[in-house]
Structures are given as structure tokens and as C-alpha cells.
Amino acid sequence: MESPTIKSFKLRGTRITAAQLDARERLWPTYGVDVAESEFDLMGAFPDKQKVILEIGFGMGEATVAIAQNFPDVGFLAIDVHQPGIGKLLSLIEELKISNIRVMDEDAHLIVGRMIPDASLDGVHLFFPDPWPKTRHHKRRIINEAFIDLIAEKLKPNGIFNIATDWVPYAKSIEDTFSKSTRYAGGVIERPDWRPLTRFEGQGIRKDHQVTDLAYKKL
């Protein structure tokens, strides 16, 4: 089942550096996963890993790398469409010799709906998605009833959907959306020790943005 086609992201200006472009072109065959019509073999991509986590929207990849380094027994499938970020993450994977990250370049709705097998994920990370603060843009928010239902199909029982946002109205909206679902249990939590403080998050905190972490378990 694929989610509606309204995109939850807006492509920003590329401004990709030569180093990022080089990494994007040179390392994609090794660490990238091309979009396909068929389901992706997660266990084939991470044959020696105990768990697989899907990360949606990794920015410039710093948090993805830090978490992957701290959990070497977990495979991370990281999705984004921002080309500088993809190039940067690939370069970090090479520089730090990280073996447990694979990268995808496409809308998360399409990938999750088409390529992720049912009951295959141990967790999903969604950190600081675009809050689309204007009311007329709320339909673009990635967290909606259809999307969390789609994610529930892909999570194993007891799999965890971790979310963080620095936009309080969006946090309230997320809580409201999950409260309508019978497929999850959870809510607001303290920031997990394993989730690193990113540069983006630090900038928000300096602007007095309140960061909310949420975690929902698939029942």
C-alpha cells in the first residue's frame, strides 16, 4: 500500500560541493540503494545485523553516523532527497569506515509503500521533519493517519517509531494523530540518550525552540 502522493518535503537549492558530488557519484554503487518496483531485501543488505532501522530525512547525516557507530549490530536504511546531504553522508561512511548504513534517494512515501516488506523493521527514526507551520500547508506534513498506518504495516510487533520535532504545534498534532490509532502505544518521552544533539537542533535550542521527543510502539 502506498501513501497519497502529496509530498512532505520541498526540494531546496542543491548548492552541492565538488566533494559531495564526487562522493555521491563514486560511492553510490557501494552504499546506495536504487529505487525499484520490487521489495528490497533488507536482510540481504544487512546479513550480519540483528535489527534494521529505517531513518527518514537524515539532513547532513551527522546523527545517522553517530547512531550507527554506537549500534554496530543494527542496520540503518537512511532516506533523503537532499543531494548535498546524501553526498555528505556517503563521504562520512567512507571516511569513518561504516558498514551498517545504506542510503536511498527518493520520497519516503514511495519507498515505504513499494519497497519495504511488511513486518520487517525494528524501528523508524523521523527526526525534525518539516513542520509546515502555515495552516494551508498542514496537508504536507509527513505525519498523518495514512502514513502512520503504512509504517505500522512495516514495523515488527513491538517495533518503535521515534520522532523528534522542535515545533510545539507539530508535536501536539503528532500526539493527536497517534491518539486516533489503535495500532500504537506511546507518547512524549525524554530525549533518548542515544539520539545525538545535532547542529540543527542546537541552533533551534539557541532560538528557544522547545524540542519534543515522542516514541510509539507497534502493538
Helices and strands as residue ranges (DSSP letters): H 18-31, E 32-33, H 42-45, E 51-56, H 62-70, E 74-80, H 83-95, E 101-105, H 108-115, E 121-127, G 135-140, H 145-154, E 155-165, H 168-179, E 184-189, H 199-206, E 212-218
